[in-house]
Amino acid sequence: MKTRRLLCLAPLAAMAQEFPSRQIIIVVPFAPGSNSDITARLSREIISAVATPQFRERLVAQGAEMVAFEPAGAAAFLRAGDERWRPPVRALGITIAD
């Protein structure tokens, strides 16, 4: 019975080696140069630049640390910074001028 199953899968393995046998067209639902397209391209370039060892070495040399967050983690990080710095800023009377 096991032999039959393997023999049935043999044609699929042969087909997978030939795929794709013709050109595949991917349709992107956004126009070139649109906000979504520009954002995707910039994100791709930033991610590839940040992934280089030279970039990470420069950050460490400047005393910075790379930390990756999901949106919820980033929000918690910003909230913690706000809670930390709000009292001294208010105590000193610091305001933002227009």
FIVEX-267725 format. One record per residue: x negated, y, z of N, C-alpha, C in turn; residue number from 1; residue in one letter. Coordinates in nm, 3 decimals, m for minus. Example, Ala and Ser with C-alpha at 12.3 -4.5 7.8 and 13.67 -1.06 7.14 Angstrom:
REM residues 2
R  n_east n_north    n_up ca_east ca_north   ca_up  c_east c_north    c_up zaba mimi
R  m1.319  m0.569   0.780  m1.230   m0.450   0.780  m1.320  m0.330   0.780    1    A
R  m1.285  m0.225   0.708  m1.367   m0.106   0.714  m1.290   0.003   0.787    2    S
//
This chain:
REM residues 98
R  n_east n_north    n_up ca_east ca_north   ca_up  c_east c_north    c_up zaba mimi
R  m0.082  m0.119   0.000   0.000    0.000   0.000  m0.087   0.126   0.000    1    M
R  m0.198   0.124   0.073  m0.287    0.239   0.075  m0.347   0.263  m0.064    2    K
R  m0.376   0.156  m0.133  m0.435    0.166  m0.267  m0.340   0.237  m0.362    3    T
R  m0.212   0.209  m0.352  m0.113    0.273  m0.438  m0.108   0.423  m0.413    4    R
R  m0.114   0.461  m0.289  m0.109    0.604  m0.257  m0.230   0.677  m0.315    5    R
R  m0.346   0.617  m0.301  m0.466    0.681  m0.354  m0.461   0.690  m0.505    6    L
R  m0.410   0.585  m0.570  m0.400    0.588  m0.715  m0.300   0.693  m0.762    7    L
R  m0.198   0.718  m0.684  m0.100    0.821  m0.720  m0.161   0.961  m0.710    8    C
R  m0.255   0.979  m0.621  m0.317    1.110  m0.602  m0.430   1.137  m0.700    9    L
R  m0.481   1.035  m0.767  m0.591    1.052  m0.860  m0.561   1.152  m0.972   10    A
R  m0.444   1.148  m1.036  m0.416    1.247  m1.141  m0.413   1.390  m1.087   11    P
R  m0.366   1.408  m0.963  m0.363    1.543  m0.904  m0.504   1.597  m0.883   12    L
R  m0.595   1.513  m0.841  m0.734    1.556  m0.821  m0.796   1.596  m0.954   13    A
R  m0.766   1.522  m1.060  m0.819    1.555  m1.192  m0.763   1.687  m1.241   14    A
R  m0.634   1.712  m1.215  m0.572    1.839  m1.257  m0.631   1.955  m1.179   15    M
R  m0.662   1.937  m1.051  m0.715    2.044  m0.968  m0.851   2.089  m1.017   16    A
R  m0.930   1.999  m1.075  m1.062    2.036  m1.124  m1.052   2.124  m1.247   17    Q
R  m0.946   2.112  m1.324  m0.929    2.191  m1.445  m0.860   2.324  m1.418   18    E
R  m0.802   2.343  m1.302  m0.728    2.465  m1.272  m0.823   2.578  m1.246   19    F
R  m0.805   2.697  m1.290  m0.704    2.739  m1.385  m0.750   2.713  m1.528   20    P
R  m0.662   2.666  m1.608  m0.696    2.636  m1.747  m0.670   2.756  m1.837   21    S
R  m0.605   2.858  m1.781  m0.580    2.981  m1.858  m0.592   3.101  m1.765   22    R
R  m0.591   3.217  m1.823  m0.608    3.341  m1.746  m0.491   3.360  m1.649   23    Q
R  m0.522   3.402  m1.528  m0.420    3.430  m1.428  m0.409   3.581  m1.414   24    I
R  m0.288   3.632  m1.422  m0.264    3.776  m1.407  m0.198   3.800  m1.273   25    I
R  m0.258   3.887  m1.192  m0.202    3.922  m1.062  m0.138   4.059  m1.076   26    I
R  m0.012   4.068  m1.042   0.062    4.193  m1.052   0.060   4.260  m0.916   27    V
R   0.006   4.381  m0.911   0.002    4.459  m0.787   0.114   4.562  m0.796   28    V
R   0.201   4.569  m0.695   0.318    4.655  m0.705   0.291   4.805  m0.683   29    P
R   0.166   4.847  m0.690   0.133    4.987  m0.670   0.055   5.038  m0.790   30    F
R   0.079   5.162  m0.824   0.010    5.223  m0.938  m0.135   5.252  m0.900   31    A
R  m0.227   5.244  m0.998  m0.365    5.282  m0.970  m0.372   5.429  m0.928   32    P
R  m0.445   5.457  m0.826  m0.458    5.595  m0.779  m0.351   5.636  m0.681   33    G
R  m0.256   5.546  m0.649  m0.153    5.581  m0.552  m0.213   5.578  m0.412   34    S
R  m0.139   5.627  m0.315  m0.189    5.629  m0.178  m0.226   5.490  m0.129   35    N
R  m0.142   5.392  m0.160  m0.169    5.255  m0.116  m0.295   5.200  m0.181   36    S
R  m0.313   5.229  m0.309  m0.431    5.181  m0.381  m0.558   5.246  m0.325   37    D
R  m0.554   5.376  m0.304  m0.671    5.447  m0.252  m0.704   5.398  m0.111   38    I
R  m0.603   5.380  m0.028  m0.624    5.331   0.108  m0.686   5.192   0.106   39    T
R  m0.637   5.104   0.020  m0.692    4.969   0.011  m0.837   4.972  m0.035   40    A
R  m0.868   5.054  m0.134  m1.005    5.063  m0.183  m1.100   5.120  m0.078   41    R
R  m1.057   5.226  m0.009  m1.140    5.285   0.096  m1.162   5.186   0.209   42    L
R  m1.057   5.116   0.249  m1.071    5.017   0.356  m1.170   4.909   0.317   43    S
R  m1.161   4.862   0.194  m1.253    4.758   0.148  m1.398   4.808   0.152   44    R
R  m1.422   4.932   0.108  m1.557    4.986   0.108  m1.608   5.009   0.250   45    E
R  m1.523   5.058   0.338  m1.564    5.082   0.477  m1.598   4.950   0.545   46    I
R  m1.515   4.850   0.525  m1.539    4.720   0.586  m1.671   4.661   0.537   47    I
R  m1.697   4.673   0.406  m1.822    4.617   0.354  m1.943   4.696   0.405   48    S
R  m1.930   4.828   0.423  m2.042    4.908   0.475  m2.068   4.877   0.622   49    A
R  m1.962   4.864   0.699  m1.976    4.837   0.843  m2.032   4.697   0.867   50    V
R  m2.009   4.607   0.776  m2.056    4.469   0.793  m2.205   4.453   0.770   51    A
R  m2.272   4.556   0.718  m2.416    4.543   0.690  m2.496   4.552   0.820   52    T
R  m2.605   4.479   0.829  m2.689    4.484   0.949  m2.750   4.624   0.971   53    P
R  m2.780   4.695   0.863  m2.840    4.828   0.878  m2.744   4.923   0.950   54    Q
R  m2.616   4.916   0.918  m2.518    5.003   0.983  m2.510   4.972   1.132   55    F
R  m2.505   4.844   1.164  m2.497    4.805   1.305  m2.622   4.846   1.382   56    R
R  m2.739   4.833   1.319  m2.864    4.875   1.385  m2.864   5.025   1.412   57    E
R  m2.813   5.103   1.317  m2.807    5.249   1.336  m2.713   5.285   1.450   58    R
R  m2.601   5.215   1.462  m2.509    5.242   1.572  m2.575   5.212   1.706   59    L
R  m2.641   5.098   1.715  m2.707    5.058   1.840  m2.817   5.158   1.874   60    V
R  m2.892   5.204   1.774  m3.000    5.301   1.797  m2.945   5.433   1.851   61    A
R  m2.821   5.466   1.815  m2.760    5.590   1.863  m2.683   5.570   1.993   62    Q
R  m2.686   5.448   2.046  m2.618    5.421   2.173  m2.472   5.388   2.159   63    G
R  m2.427   5.361   2.038  m2.286    5.326   2.016  m2.269   5.175   2.016   64    A
R  m2.147   5.133   2.031  m2.117    4.991   2.032  m1.996   4.966   1.943   65    E
R  m2.008   4.867   1.853  m1.895    4.833   1.766  m1.800   4.741   1.840   66    M
R  m1.674   4.779   1.841  m1.571    4.698   1.906  m1.456   4.685   1.809   67    V
R  m1.408   4.565   1.786  m1.295    4.542   1.696  m1.169   4.524   1.779   68    A
R  m1.062   4.590   1.736  m0.935    4.582   1.805  m0.824   4.548   1.708   69    F
R  m0.723   4.485   1.760  m0.597    4.476   1.690  m0.522   4.603   1.729   70    E
R  m0.412   4.638   1.662  m0.341    4.762   1.695  m0.305   4.774   1.843   71    P
R  m0.259   4.666   1.904  m0.222    4.673   2.046  m0.345   4.698   2.133   72    A
R  m0.458   4.637   2.100  m0.580    4.659   2.176  m0.634   4.800   2.160   73    G
R  m0.622   4.854   2.037  m0.665    4.992   2.013  m0.579   5.090   2.091   74    A
R  m0.449   5.065   2.096  m0.359    5.153   2.172  m0.393   5.149   2.320   75    A
R  m0.422   5.032   2.373  m0.459    5.020   2.514  m0.591   5.092   2.542   76    A
R  m0.687   5.081   2.449  m0.815    5.149   2.465  m0.795   5.300   2.469   77    F
R  m0.714   5.353   2.377  m0.688    5.498   2.375  m0.613   5.543   2.500   78    L
R  m0.516   5.462   2.546  m0.442    5.496   2.666  m0.534   5.502   2.788   79    R
R  m0.626   5.407   2.797  m0.720    5.404   2.910  m0.811   5.527   2.908   80    A
R  m0.856   5.567   2.790  m0.938    5.688   2.778  m0.862   5.812   2.816   81    G
R  m0.734   5.817   2.775  m0.650    5.931   2.810  m0.630   5.940   2.961   82    D
R  m0.602   5.825   3.023  m0.583    5.823   3.168  m0.712   5.859   3.242   83    E
R  m0.825   5.822   3.185  m0.954    5.851   3.250  m0.988   5.999   3.243   84    R
R  m0.966   6.061   3.127  m1.012    6.197   3.107  m0.907   6.305   3.134   85    W
R  m0.781   6.269   3.146  m0.677    6.369   3.170  m0.698   6.448   3.300   86    R
R  m0.723   6.382   3.415  m0.739    6.460   3.539  m0.854   6.561   3.534   87    P
R  m0.977   6.523   3.491  m1.082    6.626   3.490  m1.055   6.739   3.391   88    P
R  m0.995   6.706   3.277  m0.964    6.811   3.179  m0.863   6.909   3.237   89    V
R  m0.760   6.859   3.301  m0.660    6.947   3.361  m0.718   7.026   3.478   90    R
R  m0.805   6.960   3.558  m0.865    7.029   3.673  m0.952   7.146   3.628   91    A
R  m1.018   7.130   3.514  m1.103    7.238   3.462  m1.024   7.342   3.384   92    L
R  m0.896   7.315   3.359  m0.812    7.409   3.284  m0.845   7.416   3.137   93    G
R  m0.899   7.309   3.080  m0.934    7.308   2.939  m0.809   7.295   2.855   94    I
R  m0.797   7.382   2.755  m0.684    7.378   2.664  m0.734   7.383   2.520   95    T
R  m0.649   7.346   2.429  m0.684    7.351   2.287  m0.632   7.481   2.230   96    I
R  m0.722   7.558   2.170  m0.682    7.686   2.111  m0.649   7.665   1.964   97    A
R  m0.551   7.739   1.915  m0.513    7.730   1.774  m0.607   7.808   1.686   98    D
//
